[in-house]
Amino acid sequence: KTPPGGLLNGAGAAELLQGMMFGASSVAVPEEADRVSRKDKSLGLLCDNFIHHFARSDSDLIELEAVAPVLGVGRRRMYDIVNVLESLEIVQKDRAAYRWLGISKLPAALAALERTATTDPIVPLLDDATGGAPAGAGGKENAQQKKAAEKEGRKEKSIRELSVKFVGLFLQASRSKALGGVLSLEHAGRSLLVHQAGVVDDGSLKTKGRRLYDICNVLTSLKMIRKVKLRDTAKPAFEWLGVTPDTRV
């Protein structure tokens, strides 16, 4: 409270500063100061905090409603993280919560994806980075493909399913001499869209790229991929590393 005249004496100023430093309930903190910065909301940093939180925890159960306030973020972003971790069998759904498994099953999960990608590729990795079908291609066949893909597209909207396909692409890229384990988000997005709908348009590619970038943040936090710079382009690209010593740490 501001005293009459709008002035604070020395004792009042000291009390105000002490309250701000130690979070006294009698001091109102401006709403702006209570907000998490934009940098702190990045999925990669959130994943770091999420993993460290459970690495130090005595419980292996993850209740998102309890964790979200601790990390200062909405549940939707927490679901993005756990869905990617679930696709790699680092966490497992357990009724209303998730069970933390760590990386004990991660090598086996990647080996299973590797076998699938080898014998029955999840998504054909296009040699032509511009995609197999022209953007906005018309015609009856493409209309039927888009309609048929709508049902599958609903399922692929799950970041968990998309993460499985994206990791499958990385595994294919790691076996490609031409790619050397490196994928740009545009290349990956076009490959996924061509497989899903047979056509690529700018809006769908942009949406897909955002979802793939979210997955990349989690994989980067797990030290399974790293961001690299492609020659003659500023488009984001990532190199597959797999389960590294840093992942185990």
C-alpha positions as CSV (number, residue, x, y, z in Angstrom):
1,K,0.0,0.0,0.0
2,T,1.2,3.5,-0.8
3,P,1.1,5.9,2.1
4,P,-0.6,9.3,1.8
5,G,1.3,11.6,-0.5
6,G,2.7,8.7,-2.5
7,L,6.0,8.6,-0.7
8,L,7.8,5.7,1.1
9,N,10.1,6.1,4.0
10,G,13.3,4.1,4.4
11,A,11.6,1.4,6.5
12,G,8.7,1.1,4.1
13,A,11.0,0.8,1.1
14,A,13.1,-1.9,2.9
15,E,9.9,-3.8,3.7
16,L,8.7,-3.6,0.1
17,L,12.1,-4.9,-1.3
18,Q,12.3,-7.7,1.3
19,G,8.8,-8.8,0.3
20,M,9.6,-8.8,-3.4
21,M,12.8,-10.8,-2.8
22,F,11.2,-13.5,-0.5
23,G,7.8,-13.6,-2.1
24,A,5.9,-12.3,0.9
25,S,2.1,-12.7,0.3
26,S,1.5,-9.1,1.5
27,V,3.3,-7.7,-1.6
28,A,1.4,-7.8,-4.9
29,V,3.7,-8.8,-7.8
30,P,2.8,-7.2,-11.1
31,E,1.2,-9.7,-13.6
32,E,4.0,-9.1,-16.1
33,A,6.7,-10.1,-13.6
34,D,4.9,-13.4,-12.8
35,R,4.9,-14.5,-16.4
36,V,7.3,-17.0,-17.8
37,S,9.6,-15.5,-20.4
38,R,9.2,-16.6,-24.0
39,K,12.6,-18.3,-24.0
40,D,11.6,-20.3,-20.9
41,K,8.6,-21.6,-22.7
42,S,10.6,-23.2,-25.4
43,L,9.9,-26.9,-25.6
44,G,13.5,-27.9,-25.5
45,L,14.1,-26.1,-22.2
46,L,10.9,-27.4,-20.8
47,C,11.9,-30.9,-21.7
48,D,15.3,-30.4,-19.9
49,N,13.5,-29.3,-16.8
50,F,10.9,-32.1,-17.1
51,I,13.6,-34.8,-17.4
52,H,15.7,-33.3,-14.6
53,H,12.6,-33.1,-12.4
54,F,11.9,-36.8,-12.7
55,A,15.5,-37.9,-12.6
56,R,15.6,-36.4,-9.1
57,S,12.2,-37.6,-8.1
58,D,11.5,-40.5,-5.7
59,S,8.4,-41.4,-7.7
60,D,8.2,-42.8,-11.2
61,L,4.6,-41.6,-11.7
62,I,4.0,-38.4,-13.7
63,E,0.8,-36.5,-13.1
64,L,0.7,-33.6,-15.6
65,E,-1.7,-31.5,-13.5
66,A,0.8,-31.5,-10.7
67,V,3.9,-31.0,-12.8
68,A,2.6,-28.2,-15.0
69,P,2.5,-25.5,-12.2
70,V,5.9,-26.6,-10.9
71,L,7.4,-26.0,-14.3
72,G,5.3,-22.9,-15.0
73,V,3.7,-24.1,-18.2
74,G,0.3,-25.2,-19.5
75,R,-0.7,-28.9,-19.7
76,R,-0.8,-28.8,-23.5
77,R,2.9,-28.2,-23.8
78,M,3.5,-31.0,-21.2
79,Y,1.4,-33.3,-23.4
80,D,3.7,-32.5,-26.4
81,I,6.7,-33.6,-24.4
82,V,5.2,-36.8,-22.9
83,N,3.7,-37.8,-26.3
84,V,7.2,-37.7,-27.9
85,L,8.7,-39.5,-24.9
86,E,6.0,-42.1,-25.1
87,S,6.8,-42.8,-28.8
88,L,10.3,-43.7,-27.7
89,E,9.1,-45.7,-24.7
90,I,10.7,-43.4,-22.2
91,V,7.3,-42.9,-20.5
92,Q,4.3,-45.2,-20.5
93,K,0.6,-44.2,-20.1
94,D,-0.8,-45.5,-16.8
95,R,-4.5,-44.6,-16.5
96,A,-4.7,-40.9,-15.7
97,A,-0.9,-40.6,-15.3
98,Y,2.4,-41.5,-17.0
99,R,5.0,-43.9,-15.7
100,W,8.6,-42.8,-16.0
101,L,10.8,-45.6,-17.5
102,G,13.9,-43.6,-18.3
103,I,16.0,-44.8,-21.3
104,S,15.9,-48.5,-20.3
105,K,13.7,-49.4,-23.2
106,L,14.9,-46.7,-25.6
107,P,17.6,-48.8,-27.5
108,A,15.0,-51.6,-28.0
109,A,12.4,-49.1,-29.2
110,L,14.8,-47.7,-31.8
111,A,15.8,-51.2,-32.9
112,A,12.2,-52.0,-33.5
113,L,11.7,-48.8,-35.5
114,E,14.9,-49.6,-37.4
115,R,13.5,-53.1,-38.4
116,T,10.2,-51.5,-39.5
117,A,12.0,-48.8,-41.5
118,T,14.2,-51.4,-43.1
119,T,11.6,-54.0,-44.1
120,D,8.6,-51.7,-44.4
121,P,9.6,-48.1,-44.6
122,I,7.3,-45.9,-42.5
123,V,7.5,-43.0,-45.0
124,P,9.4,-43.1,-48.3
125,L,12.2,-40.5,-48.1
126,L,12.1,-38.6,-51.3
127,D,15.3,-38.0,-53.1
128,D,13.8,-34.8,-54.6
129,A,13.4,-32.3,-51.7
130,T,10.7,-30.4,-53.6
131,G,8.3,-33.3,-53.1
132,G,6.7,-35.9,-55.3
133,A,3.6,-34.0,-56.3
134,P,3.4,-30.3,-57.1
135,A,1.9,-27.9,-54.6
136,G,-1.8,-27.4,-55.1
137,A,-2.1,-30.1,-57.8
138,G,-5.6,-30.5,-58.9
139,G,-7.6,-33.3,-60.6
140,K,-10.0,-36.0,-59.5
141,E,-7.3,-38.3,-58.4
142,N,-5.7,-35.8,-56.0
143,A,-9.1,-34.9,-54.6
144,Q,-9.8,-38.6,-53.8
145,Q,-6.3,-38.9,-52.3
146,K,-6.9,-35.9,-50.0
147,K,-10.3,-37.3,-49.0
148,A,-8.8,-40.7,-48.2
149,A,-6.0,-39.1,-46.3
150,E,-8.3,-37.1,-44.0
151,K,-9.1,-40.2,-41.9
152,E,-5.4,-41.0,-41.5
153,G,-4.5,-37.4,-41.1
154,R,-6.7,-37.2,-37.9
155,K,-4.5,-39.9,-36.4
156,E,-1.3,-38.3,-37.6
157,K,-2.3,-35.1,-35.8
158,S,-1.2,-36.9,-32.6
159,I,2.4,-35.8,-32.0
160,R,3.1,-39.3,-30.8
161,E,2.3,-40.9,-34.1
162,L,4.1,-38.1,-36.0
163,S,7.1,-38.6,-33.7
164,V,7.3,-42.3,-34.7
165,K,7.2,-41.5,-38.4
166,F,9.7,-38.7,-38.0
167,V,12.2,-40.9,-36.1
168,G,11.6,-43.5,-38.9
169,L,12.7,-40.8,-41.4
170,F,15.8,-40.1,-39.4
171,L,16.7,-43.7,-39.3
172,Q,16.3,-43.9,-43.1
173,A,18.4,-40.8,-43.5
174,S,21.1,-42.3,-41.3
175,R,21.5,-45.1,-43.9
176,S,21.6,-42.8,-46.8
177,K,25.0,-41.9,-48.1
178,A,23.6,-38.8,-49.8
179,L,21.9,-37.5,-46.7
180,G,24.4,-38.7,-44.1
181,G,21.7,-38.7,-41.4
182,V,20.8,-35.1,-41.9
183,L,17.2,-34.0,-42.5
184,S,15.8,-30.5,-43.1
185,L,12.4,-29.9,-41.7
186,E,11.1,-29.0,-45.2
187,H,12.4,-32.2,-46.7
188,A,10.9,-34.3,-43.9
189,G,7.6,-32.3,-44.0
190,R,7.2,-32.8,-47.8
191,S,8.0,-36.5,-47.5
192,L,5.4,-37.0,-44.8
193,L,2.7,-35.0,-46.7
194,V,3.3,-36.8,-50.0
195,H,2.9,-40.1,-48.2
196,Q,-0.2,-38.9,-46.3
197,A,-2.1,-37.0,-48.9
198,G,-0.2,-37.2,-52.2
199,V,-0.1,-33.4,-52.5
200,V,1.8,-30.6,-50.8
201,D,0.6,-27.1,-50.2
202,D,2.2,-24.3,-48.4
203,G,-0.3,-24.2,-45.5
204,S,0.0,-27.9,-44.7
205,L,3.8,-27.7,-45.0
206,K,4.0,-24.8,-42.6
207,T,1.8,-26.6,-40.0
208,K,3.7,-29.8,-40.4
209,G,7.0,-28.0,-40.0
210,R,5.9,-26.5,-36.7
211,R,5.0,-29.9,-35.3
212,L,8.2,-31.4,-36.5
213,Y,10.2,-28.6,-34.8
214,D,8.5,-29.3,-31.5
215,I,9.6,-33.0,-31.8
216,C,13.1,-31.8,-32.7
217,N,13.2,-29.8,-29.5
218,V,12.5,-32.9,-27.4
219,L,15.0,-35.1,-29.4
220,T,17.6,-32.3,-29.1
221,S,17.1,-32.2,-25.3
222,L,17.6,-36.0,-25.3
223,K,20.9,-35.5,-27.2
224,M,19.7,-37.8,-29.9
225,I,19.9,-35.1,-32.7
226,R,21.7,-31.8,-33.1
227,K,21.0,-28.8,-35.2
228,V,23.2,-28.3,-38.2
229,K,23.6,-25.7,-40.9
230,L,23.0,-26.8,-44.5
231,R,25.2,-25.2,-47.2
232,D,23.5,-22.4,-49.2
233,T,20.4,-22.3,-47.1
234,A,19.2,-21.0,-43.7
235,K,16.4,-23.6,-43.4
236,P,16.6,-25.6,-40.2
237,A,18.1,-29.1,-40.4
238,F,19.1,-31.7,-37.9
239,E,21.6,-34.6,-37.8
240,W,20.7,-38.0,-36.2
241,L,23.0,-39.1,-33.4
242,G,21.0,-41.9,-31.9
243,V,21.4,-43.0,-28.2
244,T,24.6,-41.1,-27.2
245,P,26.5,-41.2,-23.9
246,D,25.0,-37.8,-23.2
247,T,21.5,-39.4,-23.7
248,R,22.4,-41.9,-21.1
249,V,23.6,-39.2,-18.7
